[in-house]
């Protein structure tokens, strides 16, 4: 009777060890997936940073171009002169 009890105990312990083994494999796979996901997110963040810098540069170029095309007076005195000319007409 004691032999059967010991066999059951050994099989139970072997089952627990097998369960832990497969759980460790699962955790390793989960860790690999998380690392892969983090790597993808980092690459995406770098790409978005690059796109943001390009957009800011294009925005500044367009702003400078629009200011140049508008022909805005460069000083406050010139603005006042233009205002006086407009009022006289």
Backbone as CSV, one residue per row, in Angstrom:
resi,resn,N_x,N_y,N_z,CA_x,CA_y,CA_z,C_x,C_y,C_z
1,UNK,0.824,-1.195,0.000,0.000,0.000,0.000,0.867,1.257,0.000
2,UNK,1.919,1.218,0.754,2.829,2.356,0.817,3.513,2.572,-0.533
3,UNK,3.761,1.475,-1.252,4.392,1.573,-2.566,3.466,2.326,-3.525
4,UNK,2.181,2.055,-3.485,1.227,2.743,-4.345,1.160,4.236,-3.999
5,UNK,1.224,4.531,-2.741,1.206,5.913,-2.290,2.444,6.645,-2.796
6,UNK,3.601,5.997,-2.712,4.839,6.607,-3.195,4.819,6.770,-4.719
7,UNK,4.251,5.813,-5.426,4.142,5.923,-6.889,3.243,7.107,-7.254
8,UNK,2.125,7.234,-6.564,1.216,8.364,-6.819,1.897,9.695,-6.506
9,UNK,2.654,9.737,-5.427,3.374,10.942,-5.050,4.422,11.300,-6.106
10,UNK,5.156,10.304,-6.578,6.172,10.539,-7.619,5.529,11.026,-8.920
11,UNK,4.428,10.399,-9.301,3.753,10.827,-10.523,3.192,12.243,-10.382
12,UNK,2.684,12.558,-9.202,2.175,13.915,-8.967,3.304,14.940,-9.067
13,UNK,4.442,14.626,-8.441,5.589,15.537,-8.497,6.127,15.670,-9.925
14,UNK,6.131,14.565,-10.663,6.573,14.618,-12.056,5.606,15.467,-12.887
15,UNK,4.323,15.346,-12.620,3.325,16.168,-13.312,3.511,17.647,-13.008
16,UNK,3.779,17.972,-11.749,4.015,19.364,-11.371,5.280,19.893,-12.043
17,UNK,6.338,19.078,-12.072,7.586,19.491,-12.727,7.351,19.710,-14.223
18,UNK,6.570,18.838,-14.859,6.258,19.008,-16.285,5.448,20.267,-16.527
19,UNK,4.499,20.536,-15.647,3.694,21.750,-15.771,4.570,22.991,-15.650
20,UNK,5.501,22.989,-14.697,6.415,24.113,-14.536,7.323,24.274,-15.764
21,UNK,7.748,23.163,-16.328,8.607,23.196,-17.501,7.885,23.858,-18.674
22,UNK,6.645,23.425,-18.934,5.890,24.004,-20.039,5.516,25.458,-19.765
23,UNK,5.316,25.807,-18.492,5.031,27.194,-18.142,6.258,28.074,-18.395
24,UNK,7.444,27.560,-18.111,8.680,28.299,-18.380,8.863,28.507,-19.890
25,UNK,8.550,27.493,-20.673,8.629,27.637,-22.131,7.656,28.724,-22.602
26,UNK,6.459,28.722,-22.039,5.464,29.731,-22.380,5.969,31.131,-22.031
27,UNK,6.566,31.280,-20.850,7.067,32.581,-20.429,8.211,33.060,-21.330
28,UNK,9.059,32.152,-21.771,10.146,32.521,-22.682,9.593,33.003,-24.020
29,UNK,8.591,32.313,-24.541,7.968,32.739,-25.802,7.312,34.110,-25.644
30,UNK,6.665,34.317,-24.505,6.026,35.598,-24.235,7.062,36.712,-24.167
31,UNK,8.191,36.441,-23.548,9.269,37.422,-23.449,9.837,37.746,-24.836
32,UNK,10.003,36.746,-25.680,10.495,36.980,-27.044,9.521,37.848,-27.828
33,UNK,8.214,37.578,-27.676,7.208,38.380,-28.372,7.233,39.826,-27.886
34,UNK,7.389,40.012,-26.572,7.431,41.362,-26.027,8.666,42.112,-26.520
35,UNK,9.808,41.445,-26.581,11.024,42.087,-27.093,10.852,42.480,-28.551
36,UNK,10.244,41.593,-29.338,9.999,41.876,-30.750,9.060,43.074,-30.890
37,UNK,8.020,43.106,-30.055,7.055,44.207,-30.097,7.724,45.524,-29.699
38,UNK,8.564,45.483,-28.672,9.278,46.686,-28.233,10.205,47.177,-29.343
39,UNK,10.893,46.259,-30.004,11.774,46.631,-31.105,10.988,47.297,-32.229
40,UNK,9.815,46.756,-32.549,8.967,47.350,-33.580,8.490,48.745,-33.171
41,UNK,8.121,48.898,-31.897,7.680,50.205,-31.416,8.810,51.224,-31.458
42,UNK,10.029,50.805,-31.113,11.171,51.707,-31.175,11.438,52.136,-32.616
43,UNK,11.363,51.195,-33.547,11.557,51.533,-34.953,10.480,52.501,-35.438
44,UNK,9.263,52.261,-35.015,8.157,53.136,-35.394,8.356,54.530,-34.810
45,UNK,8.826,54.597,-33.556,9.072,55.893,-32.928,10.171,56.650,-33.664
46,UNK,11.223,55.954,-34.071,12.286,56.604,-34.835,11.768,57.133,-36.165
47,UNK,10.945,56.322,-36.838,10.380,56.747,-38.120,9.478,57.956,-37.938
48,UNK,8.659,57.943,-36.878,7.764,59.069,-36.631,8.547,60.327,-36.258
49,UNK,9.646,60.170,-35.501,10.496,61.315,-35.187,11.084,61.910,-36.453
50,UNK,11.544,61.057,-37.341,12.117,61.520,-38.603,11.055,62.258,-39.428
51,UNK,9.840,61.696,-39.489,8.764,62.352,-40.220,8.388,63.695,-39.593
52,UNK,8.404,63.753,-38.254,8.078,65.001,-37.559,9.123,66.068,-37.863
53,UNK,10.403,65.687,-37.848,11.462,66.652,-38.171,11.315,67.151,-39.606
54,UNK,11.010,66.248,-40.528,10.812,66.650,-41.920,9.616,67.585,-42.050
55,UNK,8.546,67.292,-41.324,7.348,68.135,-41.388,7.639,69.520,-40.810
56,UNK,8.388,69.569,-39.700,8.748,70.865,-39.122,9.624,71.660,-40.081
57,UNK,10.549,70.974,-40.726,11.422,71.657,-41.680,10.601,72.195,-42.850
58,UNK,9.708,71.374,-43.389,8.871,71.815,-44.502,7.973,72.973,-44.089
59,UNK,7.473,72.922,-42.861,6.626,73.993,-42.363,7.416,75.297,-42.264
60,UNK,8.636,75.223,-41.764,9.441,76.442,-41.659,9.795,76.981,-43.036
61,UNK,10.088,76.087,-43.980,10.387,76.533,-45.346,9.156,77.195,-45.963
62,UNK,7.988,76.596,-45.782,6.765,77.174,-46.335,6.430,78.502,-45.681
63,UNK,6.683,78.622,-44.375,6.434,79.878,-43.677,7.345,80.970,-44.227
64,UNK,8.619,80.648,-44.404,9.555,81.631,-44.956,9.161,82.013,-46.378
65,UNK,8.748,81.030,-47.147,8.343,81.296,-48.526,7.102,82.178,-48.574
66,UNK,6.133,81.890,-47.717,4.909,82.689,-47.713,5.197,84.114,-47.248
67,UNK,6.104,84.285,-46.287,6.465,85.633,-45.849,7.172,86.381,-46.971
68,UNK,7.997,85.669,-47.703,8.699,86.293,-48.815,7.719,86.684,-49.913
69,UNK,6.768,85.823,-50.230,5.807,86.102,-51.300,4.817,87.195,-50.918
70,UNK,4.475,87.280,-49.646,3.539,88.315,-49.205,4.162,89.696,-49.302
71,UNK,5.468,89.753,-49.217,6.151,91.039,-49.302,5.865,91.909,-48.100
72,UNK,5.828,91.317,-46.950,5.565,92.063,-45.739,6.674,93.070,-45.491
73,UNK,6.331,94.261,-45.049,7.363,95.235,-44.704,8.244,94.694,-43.588
74,UNK,9.498,95.083,-43.644,10.426,94.505,-42.694,10.463,95.261,-41.378
75,UNK,10.062,96.506,-41.366,10.119,97.267,-40.115,8.755,97.888,-39.831
76,UNK,8.618,98.394,-38.626,7.363,99.018,-38.203,7.151,100.344,-38.925
77,UNK,8.221,101.050,-39.211,8.104,102.338,-39.919,7.524,102.133,-41.309
78,UNK,7.989,101.101,-41.996,7.470,100.835,-43.336,5.999,100.462,-43.281
79,UNK,5.596,99.799,-42.236,4.178,99.451,-42.091,3.336,100.704,-41.912
80,UNK,3.852,101.661,-41.132,3.113,102.905,-40.924,3.012,103.696,-42.226
81,UNK,4.078,103.696,-43.000,4.056,104.414,-44.280,2.994,103.812,-45.187
82,UNK,2.931,102.500,-45.239,1.930,101.844,-46.078,0.518,102.156,-45.581
83,UNK,0.361,102.211,-44.259,-0.956,102.527,-43.716,-1.357,103.942,-44.098
84,UNK,-0.403,104.899,-44.057,-0.701,106.283,-44.447,-1.057,106.355,-45.922
85,UNK,-0.342,105.604,-46.757,-0.630,105.620,-48.194,-2.021,105.075,-48.479
86,UNK,-2.395,104.051,-47.780,-3.713,103.460,-47.996,-4.800,104.429,-47.550
87,UNK,-4.597,105.140,-46.442,-5.586,106.082,-45.949,-5.744,107.272,-46.899
88,UNK,-4.641,107.712,-47.521,-4.707,108.866,-48.421,-5.512,108.544,-49.679
89,UNK,-5.513,107.354,-50.096,-6.234,107.005,-51.319,-7.651,106.833,-50.977
